[in-house]
Amino acid sequence: MGFERINETIKNWGQQALRKAKTEGRSKGIRHRSGSPSESDSLEAMTISYKKRAADMITAIVFNLRRSMFYVRAGAGRGYGGAKGSNWTNAEGERKRTDPTSLGKAGISPRAEKDFLKDAAETSQSLIDQVALQTMDEIFNQAFNSD
């Protein structure tokens, strides 16, 4: 079964969603600040990738974000951690972890939530419906047009 048309539909949606997410992020004021430890703009560094399973059909779309973008999206900041926290290694090779006093405070910080991926989440259902119909068409064509 050929999934080229379906994969192309998914890739087109993915590229549109990525462009919209970047545009939405810029409209919400997400900018690369001077003095940032990151050398480049995290919003512009956002990419998209696709996961394939059996028969070479794309089964997942993945938005690849830098860690800092999760904080911006959730409205979290220093001292306002999420529910479970995290562990990491800093530039000096030291193991670090979220300060327990900040746990569960994400969303209540003075930093405003900037959900630049909301449109992608909302329009994903229309993509799912479109892919389902194309898949049914492909299966139907394979079943009735094979000799």
N, C-alpha and C positions, 0 to 999 in steps of 0.2 A: 504494500500500500504506500502510495506517495504522499508525503506530508509537506511537500515544498510550499504549496499554496497556504496551508495552515501556518507553517513556520513563518512565512513571509508576513502574514497578517499579524502574528504575535510580535515579530520584530518591528514592524511599522508602529504598532501601538506602543511598544517599549520606547522607541526613539521619541515619539510624540510625548509620552509621559515624562521622559527624562527632560526634554526641553521645557515642558510646562512646569516641572518641579523647580528647575533652575530659575525660570522667569518668576515664579511665585516666590521663591526664596529672596530674589533681589527686590521684589516689590514689598516684601515684609522687612526689608532693611538688613538682610544678612550680607555682611561685607567682610572682607579680609582686613582686619585691623592692623595698623602699624604697630610694630613691636611684638607681633604674634610669634610664638616659637615655630610655627609652621611657615615654611618659605612660600607656599602658594595658597591660593584661594580654595578653601575646602568645598565650597559650593560648586565651583567649576571643576574640581577634581572628582566629583560624583560621577560614577559610571553605571552602566547596566550590563548584566550578563545573563545568559540563558543556560538552563540545565536541560539536558536531553536524556530520555530514557529509551526504552525499547523502540525499535523501528525508526529511530532518529527523529521522533516528534518532540518538540520543545514542551516540557511539562512544568517549568517554573521560570519566572522572571525574578532576578535578584537586583535590587538597588544596592550598590556598593558605596557606603558612606564612611568618611573618617569618623572616628570616635567623637570628636568635638561636635559634629552635626547632630548626634543624638541628644546632646545636652541642649542645643539650641531648639530642636524640635519639641522637647519635653518641657522647656522653660526651667531647666535645672542649671545650677551654677555651683561654684565652690561653697561648700557647707550645706548644700541642699541635694543630698543624694537620693537615689531611688530606693526601692523596697529591699533589694538584696545586696547592693553594693558590688564591688569588683576588686580584682587583684591585678597588679601590673608590675613591670620592672621599669624603673626610671632610667635616665641617661647614664647614671653612674653605676648601673647594674644592681641597685638595691631593690628588694621586693617591697612593694607598697600595697596598702589596702584602704578601702573607703573608711573614713572616720565613723565609728559607730554612732556618734552623736548626730550625724547628718542623715542617717538612714530614714527613709519614709518622708522626707521633706520636699521631694521633687514636686513641682507644681504649686508650691506655696511661696516660692522665692520672689523677690522683686522683678526677676527676669521674666519677661512675657514669653509664653509658649508661641512658637512660630512653626506651625505645622505646614510645611511646604510640600508634603507628600499627600495631603488630604485629597486633592483632585485625582491623583493616581489610584488611590484606594476606592474612591467613589466611582470612577469610570471602569474599574476592573471587571465589574459584573457584566457590563455590555460586551467586553472582550470575551469573557467566558461564554456568554450566550452565542456570540458570533462563531467562536471556535467550535462549540458543540454542534451548531448547525452545519458548519463546513465538514466536520468529522463525519457526521451522519450522511451527508451528501457523498463523501469519499467512499464510505463503506457501501452505500447503496450502489454507487457506480461500479465498484469492484465486484459486487455480488451479481449484478445484472448485466454487466457489459463484458464479462470474462467469457471467453470461448472455450 
